Amino acid sequence: MDPHPARRAARPLALPSVYSGDTVVEAFAAAIGEALAPTEERIESLDAVLDPWRAPPAFLDWLIRITGARVEPGWSENQRRKAVDLAPRLTAHRGTPYGLLLEAKELHGWDNLVIDDPGGVFTDGERPPRAGRMLNVTLTAGRAEDRQALEHRLTRLVRAHCPAHLPFKVAVISDQGAGGQARRTESPGPPGPAPATPDERSQQG
């Protein structure tokens, strides 16, 4: 995928009328125009390089770093482009149930994620939240899906959104209804500190 248009003819530099007819000066100006043409083309097509859907594949890793997009190991090129496209919206809602549900739906295709969020706002006259609060996230999986692999992906997703002070549990249950068995994974404590650089954060697995 090449965002750059077909190379156009070099644009000669405009010269004062006093140099009109001076073949040496005109040749020099034409050479300068030809040398600057590739740079002008790249500047004019810079928007294509920054567009996650039009950027060349070689630019994807760079876009992931500068946007802080979170990608999973083994994701396809289309999934990585979608992660870059979604990164600005996720940044605005990071640490909220909305951000968690948004990434789950848009990047993982999980429409059936259930969040039991213990958070809330209270004033001096209200009862404070109970101690030992924990975020619980449940995903319903299809019968043929690998629930253990889903567990790992869900845990990484929740860890990326869950506030550092809040422990969490994830559960992947079968779609067989009440008879389905649930697998639960409890976080060993609050998630660790965020990686130091966007590159490390984007490649967390």
C-alpha positions in Angstrom: 0.0 0.0 0.0 1.7 3.2 -1.2 0.2 6.4 0.0 2.3 8.5 -2.3 0.8 9.5 -5.7 2.5 8.8 -8.9 5.6 11.0 -9.3 4.7 14.3 -11.0 7.0 16.4 -13.2 9.4 18.6 -11.3 8.1 22.0 -10.6 10.6 24.6 -11.7 11.4 27.4 -9.4 9.9 30.8 -10.3 12.5 33.2 -11.5 12.5 37.0 -11.8 11.9 38.3 -15.3 15.5 39.5 -15.5 16.7 35.9 -15.7 14.2 35.1 -18.5 16.1 33.5 -21.4 19.2 32.7 -19.3 19.6 29.0 -20.0 22.2 28.5 -17.2 20.0 30.0 -14.5 16.9 28.2 -15.9 18.7 24.8 -15.9 19.9 25.4 -12.3 16.3 26.3 -11.2 15.0 23.2 -12.9 17.5 21.0 -11.2 16.6 22.5 -7.8 12.9 22.0 -8.5 13.6 18.3 -9.4 15.6 17.8 -6.2 12.8 19.2 -4.0 9.9 17.3 -5.8 10.2 14.1 -3.7 10.1 16.1 -0.4 7.1 18.1 -1.6 5.3 14.9 -2.5 5.9 13.3 0.9 4.7 16.5 2.7 1.6 16.6 0.6 0.8 12.9 1.4 1.7 13.1 5.1 -2.0 12.7 6.1 -2.0 9.2 4.4 1.0 8.1 6.5 -0.8 9.1 9.7 -4.1 7.5 8.7 -4.3 4.0 10.3 -6.3 2.7 7.3 -4.0 4.1 4.6 -0.6 4.0 6.1 1.9 1.5 4.7 2.3 -1.6 6.8 5.9 -0.5 7.6 4.5 2.5 9.5 2.1 0.5 11.7 4.5 -0.2 14.5 5.4 3.5 14.6 1.7 4.4 14.7 1.1 2.0 17.6 4.0 3.5 19.6 2.9 7.2 19.1 -0.8 6.5 19.8 -0.3 4.1 22.7 -2.5 1.5 21.0 -2.7 -1.8 22.9 -2.3 -4.8 20.6 -2.3 -8.5 21.2 0.4 -10.9 20.0 -0.6 -12.6 16.8 -3.1 -9.9 15.7 -3.7 -9.5 12.0 -2.8 -6.3 10.2 -6.5 -5.3 10.1 -6.8 -5.7 13.9 -3.7 -3.7 14.5 -5.0 -0.9 12.2 -8.3 -1.0 14.1 -6.5 -0.7 17.4 -4.6 2.4 16.2 -7.9 3.9 15.0 -9.6 3.3 18.3 -6.6 4.4 20.5 -7.7 8.1 20.9 -11.2 7.2 22.1 -9.8 4.6 24.5 -7.3 7.1 25.9 -10.2 9.4 26.8 -12.1 6.6 28.6 -9.2 4.5 30.0 -10.0 3.2 33.5 -13.8 3.3 33.0 -16.4 0.6 32.3 -17.2 2.3 29.1 -13.6 2.1 27.9 -13.4 -1.6 28.8 -16.7 -2.4 27.0 -15.6 -0.4 24.0 -12.4 -2.2 23.5 -14.0 -5.6 24.2 -16.6 -5.0 21.5 -14.6 -3.2 18.9 -11.3 -5.2 19.0 -12.3 -8.5 20.5 -15.9 -8.8 19.2 -17.2 -9.5 22.8 -20.8 -8.2 23.0 -21.7 -10.3 26.0 -19.3 -8.9 28.6 -20.8 -8.3 32.0 -19.1 -5.9 34.5 -19.9 -5.7 38.2 -18.4 -2.3 39.0 -18.0 -1.5 42.7 -17.1 2.1 42.0 -19.2 5.1 42.9 -19.2 8.7 44.2 -20.4 9.5 47.7 -20.6 12.6 49.9 -20.1 13.2 53.6 -23.7 12.4 54.3 -23.8 9.1 52.5 -22.5 5.7 53.4 -19.0 5.0 52.0 -18.5 2.0 49.7 -17.8 -1.3 51.5 -14.3 -2.3 52.1 -12.6 -5.0 50.0 -14.3 -3.9 46.8 -13.4 -6.0 43.7 -14.2 -5.6 40.0 -15.8 -8.7 38.5 -15.9 -9.2 34.8 -17.7 -12.1 33.2 -17.5 -13.3 29.6 -19.8 -15.8 28.0 -17.9 -18.0 25.5 -19.2 -20.3 22.8 -19.0 -24.0 23.2 -16.2 -24.5 20.8 -14.0 -21.6 22.1 -10.9 -22.2 24.1 -11.9 -20.7 27.5 -8.4 -20.8 28.9 -7.1 -18.7 26.0 -10.1 -16.3 26.4 -9.3 -16.0 30.1 -5.7 -14.8 29.4 -7.0 -12.3 26.8 -9.7 -11.1 29.1 -7.3 -10.7 32.0 -4.9 -8.6 29.9 -7.8 -6.5 28.8 -9.2 -5.8 32.3 -5.7 -5.2 33.6 -5.2 -2.5 31.0 -8.4 -0.7 32.1 -8.7 -1.4 35.8 -7.4 1.3 38.2 -4.2 0.3 39.9 -5.8 0.4 43.4 -8.7 -2.0 42.5 -8.3 -5.8 42.5 -10.4 -7.7 40.0 -11.6 -11.2 39.0 -12.4 -12.4 35.6 -14.7 -15.4 34.7 -15.3 -17.1 31.4 -18.4 -19.2 31.4 -20.0 -21.5 28.8 -23.1 -20.5 26.9 -24.7 -23.8 28.0 -26.8 -21.8 30.6 -27.1 -22.7 34.2 -25.3 -26.0 33.7 -22.2 -24.4 32.2 -19.0 -24.4 34.3 -17.2 -21.2 35.0 -13.5 -20.8 35.1 -12.4 -17.9 37.3 -9.0 -16.2 37.6 -8.4 -13.8 40.5 -5.8 -11.0 40.1 -3.0 -11.5 42.6 -3.4 -7.9 43.6 -3.7 -4.5 41.9 -2.2 -4.5 38.4 1.4 -3.6 38.2 2.6 -0.2 37.2 2.1 0.9 33.6 5.1 0.3 31.4 7.5 3.2 31.0 7.0 3.7 27.3 4.1 3.5 24.9 6.0 0.8 23.0 6.1 -1.5 26.0 2.4 -0.7 26.8 1.3 -1.4 23.2 3.1 -4.8 23.2 2.0 -6.0 26.6 0.9 -9.6 26.5 
